[in-house]
């Protein structure tokens, strides 16, 4: 899972992750920033990165994820899909060697603009450039080969927040884990109170309706593709 900020993964796919972990799938989180521009209270800005990192680790624990990684040097609010970020994501892909990468959409979703925060689209673009062609290309970023990281091809790609959705996961039994994970991001969600539960169930209920699932079911939605 690749996200721009702490809480992005939990808003986008935490219930799906909880189901994967329950099924025995190993999951790694990669966060591009530490969310230093976030928060809704008077927490000193200098304290925010460490606070949000701790919140993300706590949220990951809720859904059973222990491998949580953060990149360094990418400030919240100024993520650019340049060579440095593509290289750093490629490095982690080669380290982890995943069968699937779930990332944010590089395409803006005009019906859900908060999902298309500029950091989200930049992180998504860098992730896609890393998946194809950088991580699989032995001649891209030769310093990775020097570090002993052989090329790796990712066969399955899922994007969250994409304007076109073609894959739905019934997460009805895991939605409480998603909400608990989001509540672990105290600096971001504590002001929402019971409204968080209502909002999440509303989103996921609409996804389930679009997917044609029975009434009362809940779903997370993605654009799923692959590299031939």
C-alpha positions in Angstrom: 0.0 0.0 0.0 1.4 3.4 -1.0 -0.1 6.6 0.5 0.9 10.2 0.5 -0.1 10.9 4.1 -0.9 9.0 7.3 -4.6 8.2 7.2 -4.8 8.0 3.4 -4.6 4.2 3.4 -7.1 3.9 6.2 -9.7 6.2 4.5 -9.1 4.4 1.2 -8.7 0.7 1.9 -8.3 -0.3 5.5 -11.2 -2.7 5.5 -9.8 -4.5 2.4 -6.5 -4.7 4.2 -8.0 -6.1 7.3 -9.6 -8.9 5.2 -6.3 -9.6 3.4 -4.4 -9.9 6.7 -7.1 -12.2 8.1 -6.6 -14.4 5.0 -2.9 -14.6 5.7 -1.6 -12.1 3.2 1.4 -10.1 4.2 0.9 -6.3 3.8 3.4 -3.4 3.8 2.5 0.2 4.2 4.7 2.9 2.5 3.9 6.5 3.4 5.5 9.3 1.3 5.2 12.0 4.0 4.6 12.2 7.7 1.6 14.5 7.3 3.2 17.5 8.9 0.7 19.9 7.4 -2.3 18.0 8.9 -4.3 18.4 12.1 -7.2 20.3 13.5 -5.9 21.6 16.8 -3.1 23.7 18.2 -0.5 20.9 18.2 2.9 22.5 17.5 3.9 22.0 13.9 7.3 20.6 15.0 5.5 17.8 16.9 3.1 16.8 14.1 5.4 14.4 12.0 6.2 12.2 15.0 2.6 12.3 16.2 1.2 11.3 12.9 3.7 8.6 12.4 2.7 7.1 15.7 -1.0 7.4 14.8 -0.3 5.6 11.5 1.5 2.8 13.2 -1.4 2.4 15.7 -3.9 2.4 12.9 -1.9 -0.3 11.0 -1.9 -2.4 14.2 -5.7 -2.3 14.3 -5.9 -4.1 10.9 -2.9 -6.4 11.6 -0.2 -4.6 9.6 3.3 -4.4 11.3 5.5 -3.4 8.4 5.0 0.4 8.1 7.6 2.4 6.3 8.1 6.1 5.8 10.1 7.9 3.2 12.3 10.9 4.2 12.6 14.3 2.6 9.1 14.7 1.2 7.1 17.6 2.9 3.4 17.3 3.2 1.8 19.7 0.7 4.8 19.6 -1.8 5.0 16.1 -3.1 6.3 16.0 -6.7 6.4 12.9 -8.9 10.1 13.4 -9.8 12.9 11.0 -10.2 13.8 11.0 -6.5 10.4 9.8 -5.4 10.1 7.3 -8.3 13.5 5.9 -7.3 12.6 5.7 -3.6 9.3 3.9 -4.3 11.1 1.6 -6.8 13.6 0.7 -4.0 10.8 -0.4 -1.7 9.1 -2.4 -4.4 12.3 -4.2 -5.1 12.8 -4.8 -1.4 9.3 -6.1 -0.7 8.7 -7.8 -4.1 4.9 -7.6 -3.9 2.4 -9.5 -6.0 0.0 -6.5 -5.7 0.5 -2.7 -5.2 -2.4 -0.6 -4.1 -1.8 3.1 -4.5 -3.6 6.4 -5.0 -5.0 7.5 -8.3 -2.7 9.7 -10.4 -5.9 10.9 -12.2 -8.0 13.7 -10.7 -11.5 12.7 -9.6 -13.7 15.8 -10.1 -16.6 14.2 -8.2 -14.4 13.5 -5.2 -11.8 16.2 -5.1 -10.6 15.4 -1.6 -9.4 12.1 -2.9 -7.4 14.0 -5.5 -5.3 16.2 -3.1 -2.2 17.2 -5.1 0.0 15.0 -2.9 -2.3 12.0 -3.6 -2.1 12.4 -7.4 1.7 13.0 -7.3 2.2 10.0 -5.1 0.0 7.9 -7.4 1.9 9.1 -10.5 5.2 8.3 -8.9 3.9 4.9 -7.8 2.8 4.1 -11.4 6.1 5.3 -12.8 7.9 3.0 -10.3 5.7 0.0 -11.1 6.2 0.6 -14.8 8.9 0.8 -15.9 11.4 1.7 -13.2 11.1 -1.2 -10.7 11.2 -3.8 -13.4 13.9 -2.1 -15.6 17.5 -3.2 -14.6 18.9 -0.1 -16.3 16.7 2.3 -14.3 18.4 3.7 -11.2 21.5 1.5 -11.4 22.3 2.4 -7.8 19.5 0.1 -6.8 21.4 -2.8 -8.4 24.5 -1.7 -6.6 22.5 -2.1 -3.4 21.6 -5.6 -4.3 18.0 -4.9 -5.3 17.1 -6.9 -8.4 14.3 -5.7 -10.7 10.8 -6.7 -9.8 7.6 -6.7 -11.9 4.3 -6.0 -10.1 1.5 -8.1 -11.8 -1.5 -6.6 -10.1 -2.3 -2.9 -9.6 -5.2 -1.4 -7.6 -5.9 2.4 -7.4 -8.1 4.1 -4.8 -9.8 7.4 -5.4 -9.8 6.8 -9.2 -12.6 8.5 -11.3 -13.3 5.1 -13.0 -14.1 2.2 -10.7 -14.1 -1.4 -11.9 -13.5 -3.5 -8.8 -15.4 -3.8 -5.6 -14.6 -5.6 -2.4 -17.4 -6.5 0.0 -16.0 -5.4 3.4 -19.1 -5.5 5.5 -17.5 -7.8 8.1 -14.4 -5.6 8.3 -15.9 -2.1 8.4 -15.5 -1.8 12.2 -11.8 -2.4 11.8 -11.6 0.4 9.3 -13.4 2.8 11.6 -11.2 1.9 14.5 -8.1 2.4 12.4 -9.4 5.8 11.4 -10.1 6.7 15.0 -6.4 5.9 15.8 -5.6 9.1 13.7 -6.7 11.2 16.6 -5.3 14.4 15.3 -7.3 14.0 12.1 -10.6 12.4 13.1 -11.3 13.2 16.8 -13.3 16.3 15.8 -15.7 14.2 13.7 -17.3 12.2 16.6 -20.0 9.9 15.5 -20.1 11.6 12.2 -17.1 9.5 11.1 -19.0 6.2 11.4 -22.0 7.7 9.5 -19.7 9.1 6.7 -17.8 5.8 6.2 -20.9 3.6 6.2 -22.5 6.0 3.8 -19.6 5.9 1.4 -19.2 2.2 1.5 -23.0 1.6 1.3 -23.1 3.6 -2.0 -20.2 1.6 -3.3 -22.0 -1.6 -2.5 -25.2 -0.3 -4.2 -23.2 0.6 -7.4 -21.6 -2.9 -7.3 -25.0 -4.5 -7.2 -24.5 -6.0 -3.7 -27.5 -6.7 -1.5 -29.0 -4.0 0.6 -27.0 -3.5 3.9 -23.7 -4.6 2.4 -20.7 -2.3 2.4 -17.8 -2.2 -0.2 -14.5 -0.5 -0.9 -14.0 0.4 -4.6 -10.9 0.5 -6.8 -9.7 0.8 -10.4 -7.8 -2.5 -11.0 -5.4 -3.1 -13.8 -2.2 -4.8 -14.7 0.9 -4.4 -16.9 0.9 -6.8 -19.8 
